[in-house]
C-alpha cells in the first residue's frame, strides 16, 4: 500500500473523531424483504442506500442530513448492513422518520446504537477485519474506500 493511500485512509478515520456525529444507525437491506412491506422495493442495497441518502440530503427544499460516515457490510446470507454515523440536529422524531423511510425503500429493518469513545475502533474493525467498504459524505466532501484494496498480503 502506498503512502498516499495510507494517508487518505487515516484522514478518513480521523473524520470519525473530528466531526460531531449525533446518531449511529444500522440499516439492513435483507435478501428477502419483510412480509410487512407491501410496496415497491429498491432493486439493490446500493440503490436503496443511494435513494435514502439522496432523499435526505434535500427534502422539501430543506437539508435534513448534513453528513454521514458509513461501513458497508455484505453478509454471506445475502443481507447488506449499512453502519452509519449521521449528523442531524433534529430530535428522536426525525430519527424515526429516517428509519421509516428506510423501511419504505428497502423492506428492511433499522436500529440505533449508542455513540461512545470506541466508535473509531469499531469502524476500523469493520474495515480491516470484516472487510466492509467505507463511504462518507461530510459537508460535501466524499470518498469511498474498498476494503479489498487495503487487505494485508
Secondary structure, DSSP 8 states (H G I E B T S, - for coil): --HHHHHHHHHHHHHHHSS---EEEEEEE-SS--TT--S---SSHHHHHHHHHHHHHSBTTB-S--EEEEEEEE-TTS-EEEEEEEE--S-HHHHHHHHHHHHHHHS--EEEE---TTHHHHHHHHHHTS--EEEEEETTEEEEE-GGGT---
